[in-house]
Amino acid sequence: MLYRMTRLCILLVLLAALTTQPMAAPAQPQAAAMAQTPTSSALLDINTATFAELKSLQGIGDAYANRIIKGRPYTMKNQLVSRGILPQATYDHIQGRIIAKHPAK
């Protein structure tokens, strides 16, 4: 009987602790990640993107942003890999967020 009462008390204490914890904390990082994820209409054109816009892409730092800018113009976005501007793994992370519009003549 004492054993059951002890288990019940422990269970009640744990339940009280769980119900008093704020639930909003885990959702905040997810909301921040969603805010940084562009929609399909917000694709970044690698032919016109600024240095800062390129750096906002996952895995793109100063060196890669400079290499992308120096390698312009691009007719296809996969030229970032075929020309040796980016490694395949980095390109795989950003390929859904970029486009290569044909430059105006």
Secondary structure by P-SEA (a helix, b strand, c coil): caaaaaaaaaaaaaaaaaaaccccccaaaaaaaaaaccccccccccccccaaaaaacccccaaaaaaaaaaccccccccccccccccaaaaaacccccccccccc
